[in-house]
């Protein structure tokens, strides 16, 4: 095993943090796509109108 030193550890931490942030952005769902999905659940009776309205309000807030 080799010693990468403090600078190397900081570089690795920055790269890992950046990769994590990119992955979080890619997995975030478009709110309008999510609204369509929720509307489908509402139409099927899986969720109630109140549940749909609450989720919709949360998605549109940002």
N, CA, C and O atoms as a Tripos MOL2 file, in Angstrom:
@<TRIPOS>MOLECULE
protein
  248   247    62     0     0
PROTEIN
NO_CHARGES

@<TRIPOS>ATOM
      1 N           0.8500   -1.1760    0.0000 N.3       1 UNK1
      2 CA          0.0000    0.0000    0.0000 C.3       1 UNK1
      3 C           0.8920    1.2350    0.0000 C.2       1 UNK1
      4 O           1.9850    1.2230    0.5680 O.2       1 UNK1
      5 N           0.4280    2.2800   -0.6300 N.am      2 UNK2
      6 CA          1.2230    3.4960   -0.6960 C.3       2 UNK2
      7 C           0.5050    4.6320    0.0230 C.2       2 UNK2
      8 O          -0.7060    4.5850    0.2410 O.2       2 UNK2
      9 N           1.2680    5.6390    0.3810 N.am      3 UNK3
     10 CA          0.7290    6.7910    1.1080 C.3       3 UNK3
     11 C           0.4070    7.8970    0.1090 C.2       3 UNK3
     12 O           1.3030    8.4060   -0.5640 O.2       3 UNK3
     13 N          -0.8630    8.2710    0.0100 N.am      4 UNK4
     14 CA         -1.2280    9.3140   -0.9440 C.3       4 UNK4
     15 C          -1.1780   10.7020   -0.3190 C.2       4 UNK4
     16 O          -1.2590   11.7090   -1.0220 O.2       4 UNK4
     17 N          -1.0490   10.7520    0.9730 N.am      5 UNK5
     18 CA         -0.9190   12.0310    1.6540 C.3       5 UNK5
     19 C          -2.2330   12.7820    1.7680 C.2       5 UNK5
     20 O          -3.2650   12.3630    1.2440 O.2       5 UNK5
     21 N          -2.1630   13.8920    2.4630 N.am      6 UNK6
     22 CA         -3.3490   14.7040    2.7140 C.3       6 UNK6
     23 C          -3.9350   15.2700    1.4280 C.2       6 UNK6
     24 O          -5.1530   15.2670    1.2460 O.2       6 UNK6
     25 N          -3.0730   15.7580    0.5310 N.am      7 UNK7
     26 CA         -3.5490   16.3170   -0.7330 C.3       7 UNK7
     27 C          -4.2920   15.2550   -1.5380 C.2       7 UNK7
     28 O          -5.3530   15.5260   -2.1000 O.2       7 UNK7
     29 N          -3.7400   14.0610   -1.5910 N.am      8 UNK8
     30 CA         -4.3750   12.9730   -2.3290 C.3       8 UNK8
     31 C          -5.7190   12.6010   -1.7320 C.2       8 UNK8
     32 O          -6.6780   12.3460   -2.4600 O.2       8 UNK8
     33 N          -5.7910   12.5690   -0.4020 N.am      9 UNK9
     34 CA         -7.0570   12.2350    0.2540 C.3       9 UNK9
     35 C          -8.1070   13.3120   -0.0210 C.2       9 UNK9
     36 O          -9.2800   13.0000   -0.2240 O.2       9 UNK9
     37 N          -7.6870   14.5740   -0.0270 N.am     10 UNK10
     38 CA         -8.6200   15.6670   -0.3240 C.3      10 UNK10
     39 C          -9.1130   15.5700   -1.7640 C.2      10 UNK10
     40 O         -10.2940   15.7890   -2.0340 O.2      10 UNK10
     41 N          -8.2200   15.2440   -2.6790 N.am     11 UNK11
     42 CA         -8.6100   15.1100   -4.0890 C.3      11 UNK11
     43 C          -9.6160   13.9740   -4.2600 C.2      11 UNK11
     44 O         -10.5990   14.1110   -4.9880 O.2      11 UNK11
     45 N          -9.3690   12.8720   -3.5960 N.am     12 UNK12
     46 CA        -10.2840   11.7370   -3.6750 C.3      12 UNK12
     47 C         -11.6480   12.1190   -3.0970 C.2      12 UNK12
     48 O         -12.6820   11.7650   -3.6650 O.2      12 UNK12
     49 N         -11.6570   12.8300   -1.9830 N.am     13 UNK13
     50 CA        -12.9120   13.2500   -1.3540 C.3      13 UNK13
     51 C         -13.6970   14.1900   -2.2710 C.2      13 UNK13
     52 O         -14.9200   14.0890   -2.3690 O.2      13 UNK13
     53 N         -12.9960   15.0970   -2.9350 N.am     14 UNK14
     54 CA        -13.6640   16.0380   -3.8420 C.3      14 UNK14
     55 C         -14.2630   15.2970   -5.0230 C.2      14 UNK14
     56 O         -15.4070   15.5560   -5.3990 O.2      14 UNK14
     57 N         -13.5170   14.3870   -5.6100 N.am     15 UNK15
     58 CA        -14.0120   13.6220   -6.7510 C.3      15 UNK15
     59 C         -15.2100   12.7790   -6.3440 C.2      15 UNK15
     60 O         -16.2110   12.7420   -7.0600 O.2      15 UNK15
     61 N         -15.1220   12.1080   -5.2120 N.am     16 UNK16
     62 CA        -16.2360   11.2710   -4.7450 C.3      16 UNK16
     63 C         -17.4690   12.1250   -4.4590 C.2      16 UNK16
     64 O         -18.5860   11.7230   -4.7840 O.2      16 UNK16
     65 N         -17.2780   13.2880   -3.8600 N.am     17 UNK17
     66 CA        -18.3920   14.1840   -3.5790 C.3      17 UNK17
     67 C         -19.0550   14.6710   -4.8490 C.2      17 UNK17
     68 O         -20.2810   14.7620   -4.9180 O.2      17 UNK17
     69 N         -18.2560   14.9850   -5.8550 N.am     18 UNK18
     70 CA        -18.7880   15.4430   -7.1350 C.3      18 UNK18
     71 C         -19.5800   14.3360   -7.8180 C.2      18 UNK18
     72 O         -20.6620   14.5850   -8.3490 O.2      18 UNK18
     73 N         -19.0530   13.1260   -7.8090 N.am     19 UNK19
     74 CA        -19.7560   11.9910   -8.4070 C.3      19 UNK19
     75 C         -21.0810   11.7650   -7.6870 C.2      19 UNK19
     76 O         -22.0950   11.4920   -8.3290 O.2      19 UNK19
     77 N         -21.0820   11.8760   -6.3620 N.am     20 UNK20
     78 CA        -22.3140   11.7070   -5.5890 C.3      20 UNK20
     79 C         -23.3450   12.7620   -5.9920 C.2      20 UNK20
     80 O         -24.5170   12.4380   -6.1860 O.2      20 UNK20
     81 N         -22.9180   14.0190   -6.1210 N.am     21 UNK21
     82 CA        -23.8420   15.0950   -6.4880 C.3      21 UNK21
     83 C         -24.4220   14.8720   -7.8800 C.2      21 UNK21
     84 O         -25.6100   15.1110   -8.0980 O.2      21 UNK21
     85 N         -23.6050   14.4220   -8.8180 N.am     22 UNK22
     86 CA        -24.0780   14.1500  -10.1720 C.3      22 UNK22
     87 C         -25.1130   13.0350  -10.1450 C.2      22 UNK22
     88 O         -26.1370   13.1210  -10.8230 O.2      22 UNK22
     89 N         -24.8550   11.9960   -9.3710 N.am     23 UNK23
     90 CA        -25.8030   10.8840   -9.2690 C.3      23 UNK23
     91 C         -27.1220   11.3530   -8.6660 C.2      23 UNK23
     92 O         -28.1870   10.9080   -9.0950 O.2      23 UNK23
     93 N         -27.0690   12.2330   -7.6900 N.am     24 UNK24
     94 CA        -28.2890   12.7610   -7.0850 C.3      24 UNK24
     95 C         -29.0980   13.5590   -8.0960 C.2      24 UNK24
     96 O         -30.3250   13.4570   -8.1230 O.2      24 UNK24
     97 N         -28.4330   14.3480   -8.9240 N.am     25 UNK25
     98 CA        -29.1320   15.1300   -9.9420 C.3      25 UNK25
     99 C         -29.7770   14.2320  -10.9820 C.2      25 UNK25
    100 O         -30.8910   14.5010  -11.4320 O.2      25 UNK25
    101 N         -29.0880   13.1700  -11.3650 N.am     26 UNK26
    102 CA        -29.6030   12.2870  -12.4080 C.3      26 UNK26
    103 C         -30.8000   11.4770  -11.9260 C.2      26 UNK26
    104 O         -31.6480   11.0860  -12.7290 O.2      26 UNK26
    105 N         -30.8750   11.2220  -10.6170 N.am     27 UNK27
    106 CA        -31.9720   10.4090  -10.1060 C.3      27 UNK27
    107 C         -33.1810   11.2480   -9.6990 C.2      27 UNK27
    108 O         -34.2510   10.7120   -9.4120 O.2      27 UNK27
    109 N         -33.0020   12.5470   -9.6790 N.am     28 UNK28
    110 CA        -34.1230   13.4130   -9.3300 C.3      28 UNK28
    111 C         -35.1500   13.3720  -10.4560 C.2      28 UNK28
    112 O         -34.8010   13.5470  -11.6240 O.2      28 UNK28
    113 N         -36.3960   13.1460  -10.1150 N.am     29 UNK29
    114 CA        -37.4530   12.9950  -11.1040 C.3      29 UNK29
    115 C         -37.9950   14.3590  -11.5030 C.2      29 UNK29
    116 O         -38.1570   15.2450  -10.6640 O.2      29 UNK29
    117 N         -38.2710   14.5150  -12.7730 N.am     30 UNK30
    118 CA        -38.9260   15.7120  -13.2760 C.3      30 UNK30
    119 C         -40.2910   15.8140  -12.5940 C.2      30 UNK30
    120 O         -41.0470   14.8420  -12.6020 O.2      30 UNK30
    121 N         -40.6240   16.9570  -12.0070 N.am     31 UNK31
    122 CA        -41.8880   17.0630  -11.2730 C.3      31 UNK31
    123 C         -43.1160   16.7860  -12.1410 C.2      31 UNK31
    124 O         -44.1100   16.2570  -11.6470 O.2      31 UNK31
    125 N         -43.0600   17.1340  -13.4130 N.am     32 UNK32
    126 CA        -44.2140   16.9110  -14.2820 C.3      32 UNK32
    127 C         -44.3850   15.4250  -14.6130 C.2      32 UNK32
    128 O         -45.5060   14.9370  -14.7580 O.2      32 UNK32
    129 N         -43.2730   14.7240  -14.7280 N.am     33 UNK33
    130 CA        -43.3320   13.2770  -14.9370 C.3      33 UNK33
    131 C         -43.9130   12.6210  -13.6910 C.2      33 UNK33
    132 O         -44.7330   11.7070  -13.7820 O.2      33 UNK33
    133 N         -43.4870   13.0910  -12.5460 N.am     34 UNK34
    134 CA        -44.0060   12.5520  -11.2820 C.3      34 UNK34
    135 C         -45.5010   12.8520  -11.1310 C.2      34 UNK34
    136 O         -46.2570   12.0120  -10.6420 O.2      34 UNK34
    137 N         -45.9230   14.0420  -11.5480 N.am     35 UNK35
    138 CA        -47.3520   14.3680  -11.4980 C.3      35 UNK35
    139 C         -48.1740   13.4390  -12.3860 C.2      35 UNK35
    140 O         -49.2660   13.0160  -12.0070 O.2      35 UNK35
    141 N         -47.6510   13.1270  -13.5560 N.am     36 UNK36
    142 CA        -48.3480   12.1950  -14.4480 C.3      36 UNK36
    143 C         -48.4660   10.8170  -13.8060 C.2      36 UNK36
    144 O         -49.5070   10.1640  -13.8920 O.2      36 UNK36
    145 N         -47.3820   10.3850  -13.1630 N.am     37 UNK37
    146 CA        -47.3960    9.0780  -12.4900 C.3      37 UNK37
    147 C         -48.4240    9.0700  -11.3580 C.2      37 UNK37
    148 O         -49.1980    8.1240  -11.2120 O.2      37 UNK37
    149 N         -48.4190   10.1330  -10.5680 N.am     38 UNK38
    150 CA        -49.3670   10.2310   -9.4530 C.3      38 UNK38
    151 C         -50.8040   10.3070   -9.9580 C.2      38 UNK38
    152 O         -51.7070    9.7250   -9.3570 O.2      38 UNK38
    153 N         -51.0160   11.0170  -11.0520 N.am     39 UNK39
    154 CA        -52.3630   11.1160  -11.6120 C.3      39 UNK39
    155 C         -52.8650    9.7370  -12.0520 C.2      39 UNK39
    156 O         -54.0370    9.4040  -11.8720 O.2      39 UNK39
    157 N         -51.9710    8.9540  -12.6230 N.am     40 UNK40
    158 CA        -52.3280    7.5860  -12.9890 C.3      40 UNK40
    159 C         -52.7330    6.7700  -11.7760 C.2      40 UNK40
    160 O         -53.6930    6.0010  -11.8320 O.2      40 UNK40
    161 N         -52.0020    6.9360  -10.6770 N.am     41 UNK41
    162 CA        -52.3540    6.2300   -9.4410 C.3      41 UNK41
    163 C         -53.7070    6.6930   -8.9120 C.2      41 UNK41
    164 O         -54.4860    5.8940   -8.3920 O.2      41 UNK41
    165 N         -53.9800    7.9950   -9.0470 N.am     42 UNK42
    166 CA        -55.2620    8.5380   -8.6160 C.3      42 UNK42
    167 C         -56.3990    7.9310   -9.4350 C.2      42 UNK42
    168 O         -57.4190    7.5180   -8.8840 O.2      42 UNK42
    169 N         -56.2170    7.8800  -10.7400 N.am     43 UNK43
    170 CA        -57.2580    7.3290  -11.6120 C.3      43 UNK43
    171 C         -57.5180    5.8480  -11.3360 C.2      43 UNK43
    172 O         -58.6380    5.3640  -11.5020 O.2      43 UNK43
    173 N         -56.4810    5.1400  -10.9150 N.am     44 UNK44
    174 CA        -56.6340    3.7120  -10.6060 C.3      44 UNK44
    175 C         -57.1910    3.4780   -9.2060 C.2      44 UNK44
    176 O         -57.5280    2.3490   -8.8470 O.2      44 UNK44
    177 N         -57.2880    4.5450   -8.4160 N.am     45 UNK45
    178 CA        -57.8000    4.4170   -7.0610 C.3      45 UNK45
    179 C         -56.7560    3.9830   -6.0480 C.2      45 UNK45
    180 O         -57.0930    3.5970   -4.9290 O.2      45 UNK45
    181 N         -55.4970    4.0450   -6.4360 N.am     46 UNK46
    182 CA        -54.4240    3.6360   -5.5270 C.3      46 UNK46
    183 C         -54.1830    4.6990   -4.4590 C.2      46 UNK46
    184 O         -53.8690    4.3780   -3.3130 O.2      46 UNK46
    185 N         -54.3320    5.9660   -4.8420 N.am     47 UNK47
    186 CA        -54.2080    7.0660   -3.8820 C.3      47 UNK47
    187 C         -55.4870    7.8920   -3.9270 C.2      47 UNK47
    188 O         -56.2350    7.8550   -4.9040 O.2      47 UNK47
    189 N         -55.7210    8.6320   -2.8580 N.am     48 UNK48
    190 CA        -56.9200    9.4730   -2.7830 C.3      48 UNK48
    191 C         -56.6460   10.8340   -3.4050 C.2      48 UNK48
    192 O         -55.4990   11.1910   -3.6730 O.2      48 UNK48
    193 N         -57.7210   11.5890   -3.6310 N.am     49 UNK49
    194 CA        -57.5830   12.9520   -4.1600 C.3      49 UNK49
    195 C         -56.7630   13.8080   -3.2090 C.2      49 UNK49
    196 O         -55.9400   14.6110   -3.6490 O.2      49 UNK49
    197 N         -56.9810   13.6430   -1.9020 N.am     50 UNK50
    198 CA        -56.2410   14.4180   -0.9040 C.3      50 UNK50
    199 C         -54.7410   14.0970   -0.9700 C.2      50 UNK50
    200 O         -53.9050   14.9960   -0.8830 O.2      50 UNK50
    201 N         -54.4130   12.8160   -1.1220 N.am     51 UNK51
    202 CA        -53.0080   12.4280   -1.2340 C.3      51 UNK51
    203 C         -52.3870   13.0100   -2.4990 C.2      51 UNK51
    204 O         -51.2610   13.5070   -2.4800 O.2      51 UNK51
    205 N         -53.1370   12.9400   -3.5970 N.am     52 UNK52
    206 CA        -52.6510   13.4970   -4.8640 C.3      52 UNK52
    207 C         -52.4110   14.9970   -4.7270 C.2      52 UNK52
    208 O         -51.3700   15.5060   -5.1420 O.2      52 UNK52
    209 N         -53.3760   15.6980   -4.1470 N.am     53 UNK53
    210 CA        -53.2630   17.1510   -3.9920 C.3      53 UNK53
    211 C         -52.0650   17.5300   -3.1260 C.2      53 UNK53
    212 O         -51.3580   18.4920   -3.4270 O.2      53 UNK53
    213 N         -51.8370   16.7760   -2.0550 N.am     54 UNK54
    214 CA        -50.7050   17.0500   -1.1730 C.3      54 UNK54
    215 C         -49.3690   16.8450   -1.8950 C.2      54 UNK54
    216 O         -48.4610   17.6690   -1.7880 O.2      54 UNK54
    217 N         -49.2670   15.7390   -2.6260 N.am     55 UNK55
    218 CA        -48.0330   15.4660   -3.3840 C.3      55 UNK55
    219 C         -47.8260   16.5080   -4.4670 C.2      55 UNK55
    220 O         -46.7050   16.9630   -4.6920 O.2      55 UNK55
    221 N         -48.9100   16.8870   -5.1400 N.am     56 UNK56
    222 CA        -48.8370   17.8910   -6.2040 C.3      56 UNK56
    223 C         -48.3280   19.2190   -5.6600 C.2      56 UNK56
    224 O         -47.4540   19.8470   -6.2580 O.2      56 UNK56
    225 N         -48.8730   19.6400   -4.5310 N.am     57 UNK57
    226 CA        -48.4420   20.8950   -3.9240 C.3      57 UNK57
    227 C         -46.9500   20.8410   -3.5690 C.2      57 UNK57
    228 O         -46.2170   21.8050   -3.7910 O.2      57 UNK57
    229 N         -46.5120   19.7130   -3.0210 N.am     58 UNK58
    230 CA        -45.0960   19.5690   -2.6770 C.3      58 UNK58
    231 C         -44.1970   19.6000   -3.8980 C.2      58 UNK58
    232 O         -43.1200   20.1950   -3.8570 O.2      58 UNK58
    233 N         -44.6150   18.9770   -4.9670 N.am     59 UNK59
    234 CA        -43.8020   18.9600   -6.1860 C.3      59 UNK59
    235 C         -43.7250   20.3340   -6.8420 C.2      59 UNK59
    236 O         -42.6720   20.7230   -7.3480 O.2      59 UNK59
    237 N         -44.8160   21.0550   -6.8350 N.am     60 UNK60
    238 CA        -44.8330   22.3680   -7.4800 C.3      60 UNK60
    239 C         -44.1380   23.4450   -6.6700 C.2      60 UNK60
    240 O         -43.7420   24.4740   -7.2170 O.2      60 UNK60
    241 N         -43.9820   23.2160   -5.3510 N.am     61 UNK61
    242 CA        -43.2270   24.1550   -4.5140 C.3      61 UNK61
    243 C         -41.7630   24.1700   -4.9100 C.2      61 UNK61
    244 O         -41.1080   25.2100   -4.8560 O.2      61 UNK61
    245 N         -41.2620   23.0340   -5.3000 N.am     62 UNK62
    246 CA        -39.8790   22.9730   -5.7170 C.3      62 UNK62
    247 C         -39.0910   22.1670   -4.8090 C.2      62 UNK62
    248 O         -37.8880   22.0060   -5.0120 O.2      62 UNK62
@<TRIPOS>BOND
     1     1     2 1
     2     2     3 1
     3     3     4 2
     4     3     5 am
     5     5     6 1
     6     6     7 1
     7     7     8 2
     8     7     9 am
     9     9    10 1
    10    10    11 1
    11    11    12 2
    12    11    13 am
    13    13    14 1
    14    14    15 1
    15    15    16 2
    16    15    17 am
    17    17    18 1
    18    18    19 1
    19    19    20 2
    20    19    21 am
    21    21    22 1
    22    22    23 1
    23    23    24 2
    24    23    25 am
    25    25    26 1
    26    26    27 1
    27    27    28 2
    28    27    29 am
    29    29    30 1
    30    30    31 1
    31    31    32 2
    32    31    33 am
    33    33    34 1
    34    34    35 1
    35    35    36 2
    36    35    37 am
    37    37    38 1
    38    38    39 1
    39    39    40 2
    40    39    41 am
    41    41    42 1
    42    42    43 1
    43    43    44 2
    44    43    45 am
    45    45    46 1
    46    46    47 1
    47    47    48 2
    48    47    49 am
    49    49    50 1
    50    50    51 1
    51    51    52 2
    52    51    53 am
    53    53    54 1
    54    54    55 1
    55    55    56 2
    56    55    57 am
    57    57    58 1
    58    58    59 1
    59    59    60 2
    60    59    61 am
    61    61    62 1
    62    62    63 1
    63    63    64 2
    64    63    65 am
    65    65    66 1
    66    66    67 1
    67    67    68 2
    68    67    69 am
    69    69    70 1
    70    70    71 1
    71    71    72 2
    72    71    73 am
    73    73    74 1
    74    74    75 1
    75    75    76 2
    76    75    77 am
    77    77    78 1
    78    78    79 1
    79    79    80 2
    80    79    81 am
    81    81    82 1
    82    82    83 1
    83    83    84 2
    84    83    85 am
    85    85    86 1
    86    86    87 1
    87    87    88 2
    88    87    89 am
    89    89    90 1
    90    90    91 1
    91    91    92 2
    92    91    93 am
    93    93    94 1
    94    94    95 1
    95    95    96 2
    96    95    97 am
    97    97    98 1
    98    98    99 1
    99    99   100 2
   100    99   101 am
   101   101   102 1
   102   102   103 1
   103   103   104 2
   104   103   105 am
   105   105   106 1
   106   106   107 1
   107   107   108 2
   108   107   109 am
   109   109   110 1
   110   110   111 1
   111   111   112 2
   112   111   113 am
   113   113   114 1
   114   114   115 1
   115   115   116 2
   116   115   117 am
   117   117   118 1
   118   118   119 1
   119   119   120 2
   120   119   121 am
   121   121   122 1
   122   122   123 1
   123   123   124 2
   124   123   125 am
   125   125   126 1
   126   126   127 1
   127   127   128 2
   128   127   129 am
   129   129   130 1
   130   130   131 1
   131   131   132 2
   132   131   133 am
   133   133   134 1
   134   134   135 1
   135   135   136 2
   136   135   137 am
   137   137   138 1
   138   138   139 1
   139   139   140 2
   140   139   141 am
   141   141   142 1
   142   142   143 1
   143   143   144 2
   144   143   145 am
   145   145   146 1
   146   146   147 1
   147   147   148 2
   148   147   149 am
   149   149   150 1
   150   150   151 1
   151   151   152 2
   152   151   153 am
   153   153   154 1
   154   154   155 1
   155   155   156 2
   156   155   157 am
   157   157   158 1
   158   158   159 1
   159   159   160 2
   160   159   161 am
   161   161   162 1
   162   162   163 1
   163   163   164 2
   164   163   165 am
   165   165   166 1
   166   166   167 1
   167   167   168 2
   168   167   169 am
   169   169   170 1
   170   170   171 1
   171   171   172 2
   172   171   173 am
   173   173   174 1
   174   174   175 1
   175   175   176 2
   176   175   177 am
   177   177   178 1
   178   178   179 1
   179   179   180 2
   180   179   181 am
   181   181   182 1
   182   182   183 1
   183   183   184 2
   184   183   185 am
   185   185   186 1
   186   186   187 1
   187   187   188 2
   188   187   189 am
   189   189   190 1
   190   190   191 1
   191   191   192 2
   192   191   193 am
   193   193   194 1
   194   194   195 1
   195   195   196 2
   196   195   197 am
   197   197   198 1
   198   198   199 1
   199   199   200 2
   200   199   201 am
   201   201   202 1
   202   202   203 1
   203   203   204 2
   204   203   205 am
   205   205   206 1
   206   206   207 1
   207   207   208 2
   208   207   209 am
   209   209   210 1
   210   210   211 1
   211   211   212 2
   212   211   213 am
   213   213   214 1
   214   214   215 1
   215   215   216 2
   216   215   217 am
   217   217   218 1
   218   218   219 1
   219   219   220 2
   220   219   221 am
   221   221   222 1
   222   222   223 1
   223   223   224 2
   224   223   225 am
   225   225   226 1
   226   226   227 1
   227   227   228 2
   228   227   229 am
   229   229   230 1
   230   230   231 1
   231   231   232 2
   232   231   233 am
   233   233   234 1
   234   234   235 1
   235   235   236 2
   236   235   237 am
   237   237   238 1
   238   238   239 1
   239   239   240 2
   240   239   241 am
   241   241   242 1
   242   242   243 1
   243   243   244 2
   244   243   245 am
   245   245   246 1
   246   246   247 1
   247   247   248 2
@<TRIPOS>SUBSTRUCTURE
     1 UNK1         2 RESIDUE 1 A UNK
     2 UNK2         6 RESIDUE 1 A UNK
     3 UNK3        10 RESIDUE 1 A UNK
     4 UNK4        14 RESIDUE 1 A UNK
     5 UNK5        18 RESIDUE 1 A UNK
     6 UNK6        22 RESIDUE 1 A UNK
     7 UNK7        26 RESIDUE 1 A UNK
     8 UNK8        30 RESIDUE 1 A UNK
     9 UNK9        34 RESIDUE 1 A UNK
    10 UNK10       38 RESIDUE 1 A UNK
    11 UNK11       42 RESIDUE 1 A UNK
    12 UNK12       46 RESIDUE 1 A UNK
    13 UNK13       50 RESIDUE 1 A UNK
    14 UNK14       54 RESIDUE 1 A UNK
    15 UNK15       58 RESIDUE 1 A UNK
    16 UNK16       62 RESIDUE 1 A UNK
    17 UNK17       66 RESIDUE 1 A UNK
    18 UNK18       70 RESIDUE 1 A UNK
    19 UNK19       74 RESIDUE 1 A UNK
    20 UNK20       78 RESIDUE 1 A UNK
    21 UNK21       82 RESIDUE 1 A UNK
    22 UNK22       86 RESIDUE 1 A UNK
    23 UNK23       90 RESIDUE 1 A UNK
    24 UNK24       94 RESIDUE 1 A UNK
    25 UNK25       98 RESIDUE 1 A UNK
    26 UNK26      102 RESIDUE 1 A UNK
    27 UNK27      106 RESIDUE 1 A UNK
    28 UNK28      110 RESIDUE 1 A UNK
    29 UNK29      114 RESIDUE 1 A UNK
    30 UNK30      118 RESIDUE 1 A UNK
    31 UNK31      122 RESIDUE 1 A UNK
    32 UNK32      126 RESIDUE 1 A UNK
    33 UNK33      130 RESIDUE 1 A UNK
    34 UNK34      134 RESIDUE 1 A UNK
    35 UNK35      138 RESIDUE 1 A UNK
    36 UNK36      142 RESIDUE 1 A UNK
    37 UNK37      146 RESIDUE 1 A UNK
    38 UNK38      150 RESIDUE 1 A UNK
    39 UNK39      154 RESIDUE 1 A UNK
    40 UNK40      158 RESIDUE 1 A UNK
    41 UNK41      162 RESIDUE 1 A UNK
    42 UNK42      166 RESIDUE 1 A UNK
    43 UNK43      170 RESIDUE 1 A UNK
    44 UNK44      174 RESIDUE 1 A UNK
    45 UNK45      178 RESIDUE 1 A UNK
    46 UNK46      182 RESIDUE 1 A UNK
    47 UNK47      186 RESIDUE 1 A UNK
    48 UNK48      190 RESIDUE 1 A UNK
    49 UNK49      194 RESIDUE 1 A UNK
    50 UNK50      198 RESIDUE 1 A UNK
    51 UNK51      202 RESIDUE 1 A UNK
    52 UNK52      206 RESIDUE 1 A UNK
    53 UNK53      210 RESIDUE 1 A UNK
    54 UNK54      214 RESIDUE 1 A UNK
    55 UNK55      218 RESIDUE 1 A UNK
    56 UNK56      222 RESIDUE 1 A UNK
    57 UNK57      226 RESIDUE 1 A UNK
    58 UNK58      230 RESIDUE 1 A UNK
    59 UNK59      234 RESIDUE 1 A UNK
    60 UNK60      238 RESIDUE 1 A UNK
    61 UNK61      242 RESIDUE 1 A UNK
    62 UNK62      246 RESIDUE 1 A UNK
